[in-house]
Amino acid sequence: MSLTPPDTHKSIYEDGTYLASNPTWHMEDSVWKAQRILAMMTKNQLTPSSICEIGCGAGEVLSWLHDHLPGHTRFTGYEIAPEAYAECTKRAKDRLEYFLMDPLNGNVPRSDLLLLIDVFEHVEDYMGFLRRLRMIGRHAIFHIPLDLSAQTVFRADPLIEQRRQLGHLHYFTKDTALATLRDTGYEIIDWFYTSGATELPARSLKSGLLRIPRKALFRWRSDLAARLLGRYSIMVLAG
């Protein structure tokens, strides 16, 4: 019997629909995300012997971590999209393996550290999903996009675009994201903001022009910048 309830939204990752809108599987952001994962691990002195990523996409985050962490650590990635898994197989190496499967639908080894990098906002029953994940990891690092801001609510179109192009079903602020983790049984150990909008190459003229006010407001009031202007995420370490 499956440990996860039916999730009809999963089909867009399995039938090529998601690939059509996201042909790179966001690989251009992978090193940036991996560097922030490593920063969280270093800050909290985490030295896991096993790391498992759920929804690993093309596998580049794990591949980078594999090359920048001690040689005793083993890495496992799980992905349900066949096209993304095909990219993962190009990155498999000693101590790093990938599987085309939903880890909650089978018996998988418990890992010291789980990675869920921009994942649970895509899952229909996201709270049930999070509760079940606690069985297969001692600690977890989440990267959660904060799609809800004054700007996105006022304009409306950005949220619909996130849903159409990126498959986001649930939208969070910092406070609702952290509350979701607590409500599903996690203890928040540490967290910090990340900002692809100011740290990654600008993807549009508008995005580039907003860098200055985003950076200025964030230095003054980080919470206000996230709530007002948006395009921030949080990296969270939980136990």
MDAnalysis code that builds the backbone (N, CA, C; Angstrom):
import MDAnalysis as mda
import numpy as np

u = mda.Universe.empty(717, n_residues=239, atom_resindex=np.repeat(np.arange(239), 3), trajectory=True)
u.add_TopologyAttr("name", ["N", "CA", "C"] * 239)
u.add_TopologyAttr("resid", np.arange(1, 240))
u.add_TopologyAttr("resname", ["MET", "SER", "LEU", "THR", "PRO", "PRO", "ASP", "THR", "HIS", "LYS", "SER", "ILE", "TYR", "GLU", "ASP", "GLY", "THR", "TYR", "LEU", "ALA", "SER", "ASN", "PRO", "THR", "TRP", "HIS", "MET", "GLU", "ASP", "SER", "VAL", "TRP", "LYS", "ALA", "GLN", "ARG", "ILE", "LEU", "ALA", "MET", "MET", "THR", "LYS", "ASN", "GLN", "LEU", "THR", "PRO", "SER", "SER", "ILE", "CYS", "GLU", "ILE", "GLY", "CYS", "GLY", "ALA", "GLY", "GLU", "VAL", "LEU", "SER", "TRP", "LEU", "HIS", "ASP", "HIS", "LEU", "PRO", "GLY", "HIS", "THR", "ARG", "PHE", "THR", "GLY", "TYR", "GLU", "ILE", "ALA", "PRO", "GLU", "ALA", "TYR", "ALA", "GLU", "CYS", "THR", "LYS", "ARG", "ALA", "LYS", "ASP", "ARG", "LEU", "GLU", "TYR", "PHE", "LEU", "MET", "ASP", "PRO", "LEU", "ASN", "GLY", "ASN", "VAL", "PRO", "ARG", "SER", "ASP", "LEU", "LEU", "LEU", "LEU", "ILE", "ASP", "VAL", "PHE", "GLU", "HIS", "VAL", "GLU", "ASP", "TYR", "MET", "GLY", "PHE", "LEU", "ARG", "ARG", "LEU", "ARG", "MET", "ILE", "GLY", "ARG", "HIS", "ALA", "ILE", "PHE", "HIS", "ILE", "PRO", "LEU", "ASP", "LEU", "SER", "ALA", "GLN", "THR", "VAL", "PHE", "ARG", "ALA", "ASP", "PRO", "LEU", "ILE", "GLU", "GLN", "ARG", "ARG", "GLN", "LEU", "GLY", "HIS", "LEU", "HIS", "TYR", "PHE", "THR", "LYS", "ASP", "THR", "ALA", "LEU", "ALA", "THR", "LEU", "ARG", "ASP", "THR", "GLY", "TYR", "GLU", "ILE", "ILE", "ASP", "TRP", "PHE", "TYR", "THR", "SER", "GLY", "ALA", "THR", "GLU", "LEU", "PRO", "ALA", "ARG", "SER", "LEU", "LYS", "SER", "GLY", "LEU", "LEU", "ARG", "ILE", "PRO", "ARG", "LYS", "ALA", "LEU", "PHE", "ARG", "TRP", "ARG", "SER", "ASP", "LEU", "ALA", "ALA", "ARG", "LEU", "LEU", "GLY", "ARG", "TYR", "SER", "ILE", "MET", "VAL", "LEU", "ALA", "GLY"])
u.atoms.positions = np.array([
    [0.847, -1.199, 0.000],
    [0.000, 0.000, 0.000],
    [0.878, 1.242, 0.000],
    [0.496, 2.233, -0.773],
    [1.257, 3.477, -0.839],
    [1.165, 4.234, 0.480],
    [2.282, 4.823, 0.892],
    [2.287, 5.651, 2.089],
    [1.770, 7.047, 1.817],
    [1.626, 7.402, 0.548],
    [1.186, 8.744, 0.190],
    [-0.176, 8.694, -0.460],
    [-1.043, 9.684, -0.191],
    [-2.359, 9.708, -0.813],
    [-2.243, 10.041, -2.289],
    [-3.276, 9.789, -3.078],
    [-3.220, 10.129, -4.493],
    [-2.913, 11.603, -4.691],
    [-2.050, 11.887, -5.653],
    [-1.643, 13.260, -5.948],
    [-1.704, 13.434, -7.456],
    [-2.829, 13.901, -7.953],
    [-2.997, 14.018, -9.399],
    [-2.060, 15.045, -9.998],
    [-1.604, 16.007, -9.197],
    [-0.696, 17.042, -9.689],
    [0.653, 16.452, -10.091],
    [1.022, 15.283, -9.539],
    [2.302, 14.664, -9.864],
    [2.438, 14.377, -11.345],
    [1.325, 14.211, -12.045],
    [1.388, 13.813, -13.447],
    [2.124, 14.837, -14.305],
    [2.102, 16.114, -13.929],
    [2.754, 17.121, -14.765],
    [4.272, 16.941, -14.771],
    [4.830, 16.292, -13.747],
    [6.265, 16.022, -13.702],
    [6.602, 14.723, -14.422],
    [5.634, 13.831, -14.514],
    [5.868, 12.525, -15.115],
    [5.541, 12.479, -16.606],
    [4.688, 13.404, -17.084],
    [4.266, 13.340, -18.492],
    [4.908, 14.397, -19.387],
    [5.872, 15.150, -18.867],
    [6.578, 16.131, -19.674],
    [5.999, 17.528, -19.642],
    [4.869, 17.732, -18.950],
    [4.256, 19.063, -18.901],
    [5.173, 20.072, -18.215],
    [5.730, 19.699, -17.086],
    [6.620, 20.599, -16.355],
    [7.882, 20.876, -17.170],
    [8.410, 19.861, -17.825],
    [9.605, 20.019, -18.636],
    [9.397, 21.054, -19.735],
    [8.199, 21.089, -20.323],
    [7.937, 22.027, -21.410],
    [8.110, 23.472, -20.963],
    [7.761, 23.771, -19.705],
    [7.902, 25.134, -19.180],
    [9.239, 25.383, -18.510],
    [9.927, 24.311, -18.126],
    [11.183, 24.437, -17.382],
    [12.231, 23.476, -17.959],
    [12.682, 23.735, -19.180],
    [13.550, 22.770, -19.870],
    [14.910, 22.556, -19.224],
    [15.365, 23.477, -18.389],
    [16.682, 23.323, -17.740],
    [16.583, 22.664, -16.371],
    [15.359, 22.428, -15.887],
    [15.153, 21.924, -14.521],
    [15.838, 22.832, -13.498],
    [15.977, 24.115, -13.824],
    [16.543, 25.118, -12.918],
    [17.997, 24.819, -12.549],
    [18.706, 24.131, -13.425],
    [20.109, 23.814, -13.136],
    [20.957, 25.069, -12.970],
    [20.543, 26.166, -13.610],
    [21.320, 27.399, -13.515],
    [21.346, 27.959, -12.093],
    [20.420, 27.518, -11.246],
    [20.370, 27.985, -9.853],
    [20.982, 26.986, -8.871],
    [21.378, 25.813, -9.358],
    [21.727, 24.706, -8.458],
    [22.952, 24.986, -7.598],
    [24.005, 25.528, -8.194],
    [25.218, 25.782, -7.409],
    [24.943, 26.819, -6.331],
    [24.198, 27.858, -6.683],
    [23.827, 28.887, -5.701],
    [23.067, 28.259, -4.529],
    [22.122, 27.376, -4.818],
    [21.373, 26.716, -3.744],
    [22.280, 25.800, -2.928],
    [23.126, 25.052, -3.603],
    [24.022, 24.132, -2.899],
    [24.970, 24.886, -1.973],
    [25.446, 26.040, -2.398],
    [26.334, 26.843, -1.552],
    [25.631, 27.292, -0.284],
    [24.365, 27.592, -0.374],
    [23.613, 28.018, 0.807],
    [23.265, 26.841, 1.705],
    [23.066, 25.682, 1.123],
    [22.913, 24.470, 1.933],
    [24.190, 24.217, 2.723],
    [25.331, 24.322, 2.051],
    [26.609, 24.114, 2.726],
    [26.821, 25.155, 3.821],
    [26.401, 26.397, 3.577],
    [26.516, 27.438, 4.607],
    [25.699, 27.077, 5.842],
    [24.493, 26.548, 5.636],
    [23.660, 26.130, 6.767],
    [24.310, 24.977, 7.519],
    [24.859, 24.018, 6.796],
    [25.522, 22.881, 7.436],
    [26.733, 23.336, 8.228],
    [27.526, 24.212, 7.649],
    [28.739, 24.698, 8.320],
    [28.390, 25.493, 9.577],
    [27.399, 26.365, 9.452],
    [26.990, 27.193, 10.583],
    [26.539, 26.339, 11.764],
    [25.890, 25.214, 11.483],
    [25.338, 24.364, 12.542],
    [26.166, 23.108, 12.786],
    [27.367, 23.078, 12.220],
    [28.335, 21.999, 12.447],
    [27.730, 20.624, 12.154],
    [27.017, 20.534, 11.045],
    [26.448, 19.254, 10.622],
    [27.474, 18.482, 9.812],
    [27.713, 17.234, 10.194],
    [28.636, 16.363, 9.459],
    [27.940, 15.033, 9.179],
    [26.900, 15.033, 8.352],
    [26.127, 13.806, 8.116],
    [26.924, 12.770, 7.329],
    [26.672, 11.524, 7.644],
    [27.300, 10.450, 6.867],
    [26.442, 10.076, 5.662],
    [25.166, 10.508, 5.667],
    [24.284, 10.233, 4.524],
    [23.365, 11.425, 4.292],
    [23.240, 11.818, 3.034],
    [22.384, 12.926, 2.632],
    [21.453, 12.441, 1.530],
    [20.177, 12.722, 1.682],
    [19.169, 12.294, 0.718],
    [18.388, 13.514, 0.264],
    [18.267, 13.690, -1.056],
    [17.470, 14.796, -1.581],
    [16.192, 14.263, -2.206],
    [15.068, 14.800, -1.758],
    [13.749, 14.434, -2.283],
    [13.371, 15.442, -3.368],
    [13.058, 14.960, -4.552],
    [12.765, 15.858, -5.659],
    [14.033, 16.548, -6.125],
    [15.023, 15.752, -6.532],
    [16.360, 16.288, -6.788],
    [16.513, 16.902, -8.169],
    [15.458, 16.908, -8.984],
    [15.554, 17.514, -10.303],
    [16.631, 16.851, -11.138],
    [17.497, 17.659, -11.757],
    [18.554, 17.121, -12.609],
    [19.767, 16.651, -11.820],
    [19.739, 16.783, -10.494],
    [20.777, 16.209, -9.650],
    [22.003, 17.062, -9.405],
    [21.988, 18.322, -9.864],
    [23.191, 19.146, -9.779],
    [23.502, 19.593, -8.349],
    [22.474, 19.811, -7.515],
    [22.723, 20.213, -6.122],
    [23.524, 19.131, -5.399],
    [23.082, 17.885, -5.507],
    [23.795, 16.789, -4.851],
    [25.189, 16.608, -5.441],
    [25.311, 16.757, -6.748],
    [26.612, 16.594, -7.392],
    [27.611, 17.618, -6.859],
    [27.176, 18.876, -6.704],
    [28.071, 19.909, -6.176],
    [28.446, 19.612, -4.729],
    [27.461, 19.231, -3.918],
    [27.746, 18.914, -2.518],
    [28.699, 17.728, -2.413],
    [28.504, 16.727, -3.259],
    [29.394, 15.569, -3.283],
    [30.844, 16.002, -3.452],
    [31.072, 16.999, -4.297],
    [32.429, 17.433, -4.605],
    [32.995, 18.398, -3.570],
    [32.163, 18.845, -2.617],
    [32.622, 19.849, -1.648],
    [32.462, 19.410, -0.196],
    [32.078, 18.155, 0.029],
    [31.953, 17.632, 1.385],
    [32.920, 16.473, 1.572],
    [33.192, 16.083, 2.813],
    [34.179, 15.023, 3.069],
    [33.843, 13.716, 2.360],
    [34.883, 12.931, 2.099],
    [34.740, 11.717, 1.308],
    [33.990, 10.577, 1.958],
    [33.584, 10.721, 3.222],
    [32.843, 9.626, 3.852],
    [31.330, 9.746, 3.644],
    [30.850, 10.872, 3.149],
    [29.415, 11.117, 3.036],
    [28.846, 10.431, 1.802],
    [27.692, 9.763, 1.980],
    [26.995, 9.122, 0.861],
    [25.772, 9.957, 0.495],
    [25.472, 10.015, -0.792],
    [24.415, 10.875, -1.315],
    [23.427, 10.045, -2.136],
    [22.133, 10.343, -1.917],
    [21.082, 9.674, -2.670],
    [20.054, 10.702, -3.111],
    [19.662, 10.637, -4.360],
    [18.637, 11.538, -4.871],
    [17.450, 10.768, -5.401],
    [16.248, 11.286, -5.136],
    [15.009, 10.678, -5.629],
    [14.271, 11.691, -6.496],
    [13.804, 11.221, -7.642],
    [13.104, 12.088, -8.586],
    [12.007, 11.280, -9.278],
    [10.859, 11.923, -9.560],
    [9.757, 11.210, -10.207],
    [9.621, 11.556, -11.682],
    [10.330, 12.579, -12.162],
    [10.228, 12.978, -13.566],
    [11.266, 12.214, -14.391],
    [10.856, 11.410, -15.361],
    [11.827, 10.620, -16.137],
    [12.884, 11.463, -16.828],
    [12.501, 12.623, -17.373],
    [13.471, 13.451, -18.085],
    [14.524, 14.020, -17.132],
    [14.097, 14.413, -15.924],
    [15.058, 14.909, -14.936],
    [15.973, 13.778, -14.477],
    [15.404, 12.599, -14.279],
    [16.217, 11.446, -13.873],
    [17.276, 11.123, -14.926],
    [16.934, 11.277, -16.199],
    [17.915, 11.039, -17.259],
    [19.109, 11.974, -17.112],
    [18.855, 13.217, -16.679],
    [19.953, 14.141, -16.406],
    [20.738, 13.698, -15.172],
    [20.038, 13.201, -14.165],
    [20.706, 12.730, -12.942],
    [21.731, 11.635, -13.245],
    [21.373, 10.722, -14.131],
    [22.256, 9.585, -14.398],
    [23.608, 10.037, -14.935],
    [23.658, 11.218, -15.547],
    [24.931, 11.757, -16.043],
    [25.829, 12.207, -14.897],
    [25.252, 12.392, -13.713],
    [26.005, 12.917, -12.573],
    [26.285, 11.860, -11.510],
    [25.823, 10.635, -11.704],
    [26.080, 9.565, -10.745],
    [27.574, 9.291, -10.670],
    [28.051, 9.024, -9.471],
    [29.471, 8.752, -9.263],
    [29.624, 7.988, -7.956],
    [30.849, 7.704, -7.602],
    [31.094, 7.006, -6.344],
    [30.473, 7.776, -5.190],
    [29.683, 7.097, -4.362],
    [28.977, 7.653, -3.200],
    [27.796, 8.543, -3.579],
    [27.421, 8.590, -4.850],
    [26.280, 9.402, -5.283],
    [25.438, 8.596, -6.263],
    [24.204, 8.295, -5.869],
    [23.306, 7.543, -6.745],
    [21.927, 8.177, -6.750],
    [21.211, 7.949, -7.845],
    [19.890, 8.529, -8.042],
    [18.890, 7.412, -8.349],
    [17.620, 7.663, -7.954],
    [16.570, 6.696, -8.217],
    [15.348, 7.399, -8.799],
    [14.730, 6.763, -9.777],
    [13.482, 7.255, -10.351],
    [12.338, 6.642, -9.562],
    [11.933, 7.312, -8.488],
    [10.873, 6.784, -7.630],
    [10.461, 7.829, -6.607],
    [9.269, 7.623, -6.054],
    [8.815, 8.399, -4.901],
    [9.267, 7.634, -3.659],
    [10.172, 8.187, -2.855],
    [10.706, 7.440, -1.716],
    [9.653, 7.087, -0.674],
    [8.526, 7.790, -0.674],
    [7.483, 7.468, 0.289],
    [6.599, 6.317, -0.179],
    [6.846, 5.815, -1.379],
    [6.095, 4.666, -1.880],
    [6.884, 3.377, -1.783],
    [7.990, 3.401, -1.095],
    [8.804, 2.203, -0.947],
    [9.675, 2.294, 0.281],
    [10.368, 1.208, 0.560],
    [11.270, 1.180, 1.711],
    [12.605, 1.809, 1.313],
    [12.954, 2.894, 1.976],
    [14.230, 3.554, 1.695],
    [14.993, 3.699, 3.005],
    [16.314, 3.682, 2.950],
    [17.114, 3.821, 4.177],
    [16.891, 5.193, 4.824],
    [16.955, 5.225, 6.135],
    [16.877, 6.490, 6.847],
    [18.194, 7.230, 6.675],
    [18.119, 8.530, 6.432],
    [19.310, 9.341, 6.195],
    [19.552, 10.299, 7.354],
    [20.790, 10.707, 7.512],
    [21.118, 11.693, 8.532],
    [20.534, 13.060, 8.194],
    [20.516, 13.384, 6.891],
    [20.054, 14.703, 6.469],
    [19.227, 14.585, 5.203],
    [18.002, 15.108, 5.257],
    [17.152, 15.214, 4.078],
    [17.254, 16.617, 3.505],
    [17.209, 16.719, 2.188],
    [17.142, 18.003, 1.503],
    [15.827, 18.078, 0.743],
    [15.076, 19.141, 0.970],
    [13.857, 19.424, 0.203],
    [13.974, 20.857, -0.290],
    [14.464, 20.990, -1.493],
    [14.831, 22.291, -2.034],
    [13.766, 22.720, -3.045],
    [12.882, 23.626, -2.603],
    [11.767, 24.103, -3.435],
    [10.900, 22.931, -3.873],
    [10.371, 22.204, -2.894],
    [9.639, 20.974, -3.207],
    [8.197, 20.983, -2.717],
    [7.961, 21.181, -1.407],
    [6.638, 20.827, -0.902],
    [5.538, 21.786, -1.325],
    [5.885, 22.957, -1.875],
    [4.853, 23.837, -2.427],
    [4.209, 23.244, -3.678],
    [4.812, 22.174, -4.226],
    [4.278, 21.499, -5.415],
    [3.337, 20.342, -5.065],
    [3.280, 19.947, -3.802],
    [2.591, 18.708, -3.410],
    [1.179, 19.013, -2.920],
    [0.185, 18.306, -3.471],
    [-1.213, 18.568, -3.098],
    [-1.409, 18.453, -1.591],
    [-1.099, 17.289, -1.010],
    [-1.220, 17.096, 0.438],
    [0.140, 17.379, 1.070],
    [0.502, 18.651, 1.099],
    [1.857, 18.990, 1.539],
    [2.075, 18.708, 3.015],
    [1.046, 18.821, 3.840],
    [1.246, 18.568, 5.267],
    [1.394, 17.066, 5.541],
    [0.597, 16.245, 4.870],
    [0.778, 14.805, 4.990],
    [2.141, 14.370, 4.479],
    [2.568, 14.961, 3.390],
    [3.883, 14.691, 2.801],
    [4.986, 15.005, 3.803],
    [4.916, 16.164, 4.438],
    [5.947, 16.554, 5.404],
    [5.966, 15.625, 6.616],
    [4.798, 15.239, 7.111],
    [4.747, 14.335, 8.274],
    [5.405, 13.003, 7.948],
    [5.150, 12.464, 6.758],
    [5.718, 11.171, 6.393],
    [7.223, 11.240, 6.187],
    [7.714, 12.383, 5.733],
    [9.149, 12.520, 5.515],
    [9.945, 12.415, 6.808],
    [9.332, 12.763, 7.917],
    [10.042, 12.713, 9.190],
    [10.521, 11.305, 9.520],
    [9.895, 10.291, 8.916],
    [10.272, 8.906, 9.188],
    [11.599, 8.532, 8.526],
    [12.031, 9.300, 7.521],
    [13.205, 8.856, 6.771],
    [14.395, 9.793, 6.904],
    [14.339, 10.730, 7.858],
    [15.472, 11.625, 8.038],
    [15.612, 12.111, 9.468],
    [16.842, 12.230, 9.932],
    [17.110, 12.735, 11.279],
    [16.975, 14.253, 11.315],
    [17.606, 14.928, 10.364],
    [17.477, 16.366, 10.174],
    [17.015, 16.636, 8.755],
    [16.510, 17.832, 8.529],
    [16.082, 18.208, 7.181],
    [16.435, 19.665, 6.928],
    [16.867, 19.933, 5.719],
    [17.059, 21.308, 5.265],
    [16.050, 21.574, 4.158],
    [15.262, 22.627, 4.357],
    [14.244, 23.030, 3.390],
    [14.634, 24.363, 2.754],
    [14.377, 24.496, 1.473],
    [14.423, 25.810, 0.832],
    [13.006, 26.081, 0.359],
    [12.409, 27.168, 0.870],
    [10.983, 27.420, 0.664],
    [10.790, 28.795, 0.034],
    [10.230, 28.872, -1.166],
    [9.969, 30.181, -1.764],
    [8.846, 30.908, -1.038],
    [9.035, 32.183, -0.816],
    [8.025, 33.009, -0.145],
    [7.244, 33.770, -1.217],
    [6.297, 33.072, -1.829],
    [5.559, 33.647, -2.961],
    [4.585, 34.743, -2.544],
    [4.151, 34.727, -1.280],
    [3.175, 35.713, -0.828],
    [3.880, 36.989, -0.368],
    [3.555, 38.081, -1.005],
    [4.049, 39.403, -0.614],
    [3.001, 40.422, -1.004],
    [3.149, 41.650, -0.522],
    [2.192, 42.701, -0.891],
    [2.153, 42.878, -2.407],
    [3.313, 42.787, -3.033],
    [3.384, 42.969, -4.481],
    [2.627, 41.871, -5.235],
    [2.843, 40.602, -4.839],
    [2.194, 39.515, -5.581],
    [0.693, 39.481, -5.331],
    [0.270, 39.817, -4.117],
    [-1.165, 39.838, -3.835],
    [-1.839, 40.998, -4.570],
    [-1.192, 42.145, -4.593],
    [-1.777, 43.316, -5.262],
    [-1.887, 43.097, -6.764],
    [-0.849, 42.520, -7.365],
    [-0.837, 42.353, -8.815],
    [-1.582, 41.099, -9.265],
    [-1.641, 40.078, -8.431],
    [-2.361, 38.818, -8.690],
    [-1.683, 37.957, -9.755],
    [-1.302, 38.529, -10.882],
    [-0.741, 37.734, -11.970],
    [0.478, 36.906, -11.565],
    [1.403, 37.415, -10.734],
    [2.573, 36.600, -10.383],
    [2.211, 35.259, -9.745],
    [1.193, 35.233, -8.896],
    [0.819, 33.973, -8.258],
    [0.263, 32.981, -9.278],
    [-0.538, 33.473, -10.207],
    [-1.076, 32.597, -11.243],
    [0.049, 32.092, -12.143],
    [1.029, 32.957, -12.415],
    [2.169, 32.549, -13.227],
    [2.999, 31.482, -12.517],
    [3.196, 31.637, -11.206],
    [3.909, 30.618, -10.433],
    [3.175, 29.280, -10.526],
    [1.867, 29.340, -10.482],
    [1.067, 28.113, -10.557],
    [1.156, 27.475, -11.939],
    [1.067, 28.306, -12.980],
    [1.044, 27.789, -14.342],
    [2.415, 27.267, -14.768],
    [3.447, 28.064, -14.533],
    [4.759, 27.708, -15.051],
    [5.551, 26.819, -14.110],
    [5.508, 27.100, -12.814],
    [6.345, 26.379, -11.856],
    [5.605, 25.295, -11.096],
    [4.283, 25.249, -11.204],
    [3.532, 24.203, -10.516],
    [3.345, 24.424, -9.039],
    [3.496, 25.675, -8.575],
    [3.290, 25.952, -7.154],
    [1.801, 25.920, -6.831],
    [1.435, 25.066, -5.869],
    [0.041, 24.950, -5.431],
    [-0.223, 25.695, -4.140],
    [0.837, 25.955, -3.361],
    [0.700, 26.577, -2.044],
    [1.675, 27.747, -1.968],
    [1.245, 28.806, -1.301],
    [2.011, 30.047, -1.264],
    [2.248, 30.447, 0.185],
    [3.491, 30.846, 0.479],
    [3.883, 31.058, 1.869],
    [4.499, 32.432, 2.102],
    [4.358, 32.889, 3.344],
    [5.205, 33.927, 3.909],
    [6.217, 33.216, 4.805],
    [7.170, 33.962, 5.334],
    [8.125, 33.353, 6.264],
    [7.398, 32.709, 7.432],
    [6.435, 33.421, 8.006],
    [5.763, 32.934, 9.209],
    [4.899, 31.712, 8.924],
    [4.179, 31.695, 7.800],
    [3.339, 30.525, 7.521],
    [4.194, 29.325, 7.125],
    [5.347, 29.556, 6.483],
    [6.236, 28.448, 6.141],
    [6.788, 27.788, 7.407],
    [7.274, 28.604, 8.341],
    [7.801, 28.045, 9.587],
    [6.708, 27.386, 10.412],
    [5.514, 27.987, 10.417],
    [4.385, 27.389, 11.149],
    [4.009, 26.039, 10.550],
    [4.066, 25.921, 9.227],
    [3.760, 24.651, 8.573],
    [4.703, 23.554, 9.031],
    [5.988, 23.867, 9.120],
    [6.944, 22.867, 9.580],
    [6.680, 22.490, 11.032],
    [6.419, 23.475, 11.872],
    [6.124, 23.167, 13.277],
    [4.847, 22.333, 13.399],
    [3.830, 22.677, 12.626],
    [2.550, 21.972, 12.699],
    [2.653, 20.528, 12.215],
    [3.667, 20.222, 11.444],
    [3.847, 18.856, 10.962],
    [4.928, 18.106, 11.742],
    [5.302, 18.658, 12.907],
    [6.145, 17.921, 13.835],
    [7.612, 18.245, 13.830],
    [8.034, 19.261, 13.081],
    [9.451, 19.601, 13.021],
    [9.812, 20.643, 14.084],
    [11.036, 20.560, 14.557],
    [11.599, 21.581, 15.432],
    [12.510, 22.472, 14.590],
    [12.251, 23.764, 14.590],
    [13.080, 24.687, 13.825],
    [14.385, 24.922, 14.583],
    [15.500, 24.588, 13.966],
    [16.809, 24.764, 14.585],
    [17.442, 26.078, 14.144],
    [17.310, 26.397, 12.854],
    [17.921, 27.612, 12.321],
    [17.242, 27.943, 10.989],
    [17.320, 29.213, 10.599],
    [16.813, 29.606, 9.284],
    [17.457, 30.922, 8.884],
    [17.468, 31.176, 7.588],
    [17.889, 32.482, 7.085],
    [17.244, 32.726, 5.728],
    [17.177, 34.002, 5.366],
    [16.632, 34.379, 4.058],
    [17.647, 34.082, 2.952],
    [17.132, 33.775, 1.773],
    [17.936, 33.775, 0.560],
    [17.217, 34.652, -0.461],
    [17.983, 35.168, -1.414],
    [17.381, 36.071, -2.398],
    [17.982, 35.853, -3.777],
    [17.374, 34.953, -4.518],
    [17.812, 34.754, -5.888],
    [17.626, 36.001, -6.726],
    [16.640, 36.814, -6.371],
    [16.346, 38.021, -7.153],
    [17.479, 39.030, -7.097],
    [18.277, 39.011, -6.013],
    [19.388, 39.969, -5.902],
    [20.755, 39.309, -6.039],
    [20.812, 37.986, -5.935],
    [22.107, 37.308, -5.947],
    [22.383, 36.540, -7.236],
    [21.336, 36.209, -7.990],
    [21.494, 35.519, -9.262],
    [21.365, 36.528, -10.400],
    [21.840, 36.195, -11.601],
    [21.686, 37.117, -12.732],
    [20.221, 37.492, -12.964],
    [19.983, 38.764, -13.224],
    [18.617, 39.235, -13.468],
    [18.051, 38.587, -14.730],
    [16.805, 38.161, -14.662],
    [16.184, 37.477, -15.796],
    [15.274, 38.389, -16.610],
    [15.154, 39.635, -16.159],
    [14.371, 40.607, -16.918],
    [14.837, 41.998, -16.510],
    [14.520, 43.002, -17.334],
    [14.874, 44.381, -17.008],
    [14.196, 44.815, -15.713],
    [12.937, 44.444, -15.555],
    [12.188, 44.816, -14.358],
    [12.828, 44.241, -13.100],
    [13.215, 42.975, -13.197],
    [13.859, 42.333, -12.057],
    [15.168, 43.030, -11.712],
    [15.910, 43.428, -12.738],
    [17.164, 44.126, -12.506],
    [16.968, 45.470, -11.839],
    [15.935, 46.205, -12.258],
    [15.673, 47.520, -11.689],
    [15.259, 47.438, -10.228],
    [14.629, 46.335, -9.842],
    [14.164, 46.184, -8.458],
    [15.266, 45.741, -7.499],
    [16.439, 45.405, -8.028],
    [17.529, 44.967, -7.155],
    [17.894, 46.027, -6.115],
    [17.997, 47.284, -6.548],
    [18.439, 48.348, -5.638],
    [17.463, 48.537, -4.475],
    [16.140, 48.725, -4.735],
    [15.242, 48.868, -3.580],
    [15.160, 47.601, -2.732],
    [15.246, 46.427, -3.369],
    [15.206, 45.192, -2.581],
    [16.396, 45.130, -1.624],
    [17.594, 45.398, -2.132],
    [18.788, 45.327, -1.289],
    [18.746, 46.376, -0.185],
    [18.324, 47.596, -0.534],
    [18.301, 48.676, 0.452],
    [17.308, 48.380, 1.566],
    [16.103, 47.953, 1.197],
    [15.087, 47.674, 2.203],
    [15.464, 46.457, 3.037],
    [16.085, 45.459, 2.401],
    [16.463, 44.250, 3.136],
    [17.509, 44.564, 4.196],
    [18.460, 45.440, 3.879],
    [19.480, 45.812, 4.873],
    [18.855, 46.519, 6.066],
    [17.781, 47.249, 5.830],
    [17.118, 47.999, 6.910],
    [16.140, 47.122, 7.677],
    [15.229, 46.483, 6.942],
    [14.208, 45.637, 7.566],
    [13.983, 44.413, 6.680],
    [14.646, 43.316, 7.008],
    [14.585, 42.138, 6.139],
    [13.174, 41.568, 6.033],
    [12.465, 41.471, 7.161],
    [11.106, 40.939, 7.121],
    [10.197, 41.810, 6.264],
    [10.352, 43.116, 6.387],
    [9.522, 44.030, 5.611],
    [9.815, 43.889, 4.117],
    [11.090, 43.748, 3.764],
    [11.452, 43.573, 2.353],
    [10.785, 42.328, 1.779],
    [10.806, 41.241, 2.538],
    [10.195, 39.997, 2.056],
    [8.687, 40.137, 1.947],
    [8.057, 40.786, 2.918],
    [6.594, 40.910, 2.896],
    [6.111, 41.910, 1.854],
    [6.913, 42.942, 1.600],
    [6.477, 44.005, 0.704],
    [6.852, 43.740, -0.755],
    [8.129, 43.471, -1.006],
    [8.609, 43.358, -2.380],
    [8.676, 41.917, -2.897],
    [8.786, 40.957, -1.997],
    [8.782, 39.564, -2.411],
    [10.054, 39.106, -3.121],
    [9.987, 37.913, -3.707],
    [11.084, 37.257, -4.409],
    [12.191, 36.807, -3.440],
    [11.813, 36.528, -2.209],
    [12.744, 35.946, -1.255],
    [12.343, 34.501, -0.967],
    [13.267, 33.751, -0.403],
    [13.005, 32.397, 0.072],
    [13.633, 32.268, 1.447],
    [13.373, 31.162, 2.124],
    [14.083, 30.876, 3.375],
    [14.706, 29.486, 3.293],
    [15.909, 29.379, 3.859],
    [16.579, 28.100, 4.058],
    [16.381, 27.754, 5.520],
    [15.846, 26.565, 5.781],
    [15.474, 26.181, 7.146],
    [16.128, 24.852, 7.495],
    [16.749, 24.795, 8.663],
    [17.236, 23.543, 9.233],
    [16.265, 23.123, 10.322],
    [15.763, 21.900, 10.222],
    [14.790, 21.396, 11.194],
    [15.170, 19.999, 11.639],
    [14.688, 19.641, 12.810],
    [14.934, 18.316, 13.346],
    [13.638, 17.615, 13.685],
])
